[in-house]
């Protein structure tokens, strides 16, 4: 069976279109499965083992990707990122410039930020493991994986139905 499968790959252009589509979608599904495994096992987004930390400071610069903060106590500059799947900014960037906010963050990823008790950055996770799982879920191509393998099965099924000899007087295709 494996030998015939490899032989059919060698003569790919001579295969019927449904089998070509089945092989191609199977290959895409296999690639997505490997990508899924790689993301879940080897990518940690710099969050593995991170602790939630607090910071209070003035926002010197802000854009879609993050902010530059001047620490109110030490005067040091800190760059914090607003990362999808971890948090989102509830207000426009121009509304926080020059303001002193209180932040919680995991390494350089913002969890929450508040101005006078009002939440401006909304956390989508509470700790490093939750955030890591959230990021991995956002990054994995699960839908593409299901579609690719599903397409492969549908194409193989349709090919099998076409190859079947119809009974006298009735035909599917």
N, C-alpha and C positions, 0 to 999 in steps of 0.2 A: 504494500500500500504506500509506504514512504517512497519507494523507488518510482512508482507511477506518479506520485505527486511531484517529485523532483523532475521527472521527465516532462510532465505537463508544464512546469515552470520554464524549462529550456525552450519549449515550443509555444511560448505564451501567445504570440501573435496568431497562431493557428487555432487557439481555443475559441469556443463560442463566446459572444459578448457577455452573457450572463456569468460564465465561469471566470472570464477576465475580471468582471466587476467583483465577483466573490473573492478572488485572490487578492485583488487590490484593496478591498475593504478589510480583508483579514490582515493584510500587512500593516495597514494603517492602525487597526485595532491592536495588533501586537506592539507596534511602536508606542501607542498611547498607554498600553498596560505597562511597558517598561518605564516610560516617563512617570507614570503614576507611582510605581514602586520606588523609583529614584527619589522623587519628591518626598514621599512618606518616610523613607529610610535615611536619606543622606543630607537633606536640606533642613537647616535649623533657623535660617533667617537671623542669626545672631541673638536669638531669644533663649536658647537652651541654658537653663540655670540662672536666668536673669531674675533679679528681685525688683519689686515695685519700689521706686524711690520718689521723693518729693522735692520740689524746687519752686521757689517763688522768685519772679523776676520780671523785668521790663522787656516787652517785645520790641526788638529793634528792627526786625525785618520779618515779613511773612509772605508766603506764596502758597500755591496748591500743595507743594511737597513738604513744607515744614516751616520752621521759625528759627530765628536767631534770638536768643534770650540773654540778657545781662542779669546774672544772679544778684538779687537784692542784698545779700549778706557779704559775699566775697568779691563781687564786681567781675567775676570770670564770665566769659562768653560760652554759651552752650548751644549747640545746634540740635534741635529736636525735629523729628520727622512725623508727619501725619500719614500713617500707613493704612491703606484700605484693608479691612478685615480686622483691624485692631481698634481704630477710632475714626471718627469723622468730625470735621469742624462744622459747628452749627451756625456760624455767622460768617460774614465776609471778612477777608483779610484786612481790609482797610479799617474795620471796626475795632481791631485789636492792636493795631500799631501804636506804640508809645504808651500802652497801658501796662500796668503791673498785674500779672496773673499768677495764680497758684496752679502748679502742674503736678500730676503724677505721671511717671513714665517708666518704661522698661528699657534699660540701656538708652538708646537714642530715639525710641518710639513713644510718642505721646499716648497716654491712656486717657487722662482727663485734664481739662483746664477750666478754671473758674475765675470769674470776676465778681467780686462782692457777693459770693454765694450762688451766682447764676452760672450754670454749666454751659460752657461754650464749646467744649470738645466732649463728645460722648464716647465712652469706652464701649467696645463690643466684646470685651473679655475682661476677666478680673486678674489673671495671673499669667505667668510665662507659658505654662502648658496649655491653657485655654487659648491664648493668643497664637501659639504655635499651631494648634489644631485648626483654628480659624483660618490662618494664613494658608495652611496646606490644603484645606478644603477649597479655598478660593483659587488656588493655583493648579489643582489637579484637573485634568481634562476628562472627568468622569462621564459627562454627557457624550463627548466625542467617542469615548471608548465604547459605550453602549450602542451608539448609532453605527459605528464601524462594524462591530461584531453582529449586530442585528441585520444590517444590510447584507453582510456576508451570508448569514443564514437564509434570508429571504431569497437572495440570488441563487443559492444552492437549491432551495426548495422549488423555485420556479424552473430551474434547469432540469431538475428531476421530473417535474410534471410534464415538461415538454418532451423529454426523452421517452416517457412512457407511451406505449402504443395505445391509442384510444380503442375502446370496444366498438364493435360495428354499430354504426348509426349515431354514436355520440362522440363528441370531441370537446376538449377544453379549449384548445387553441387552434 
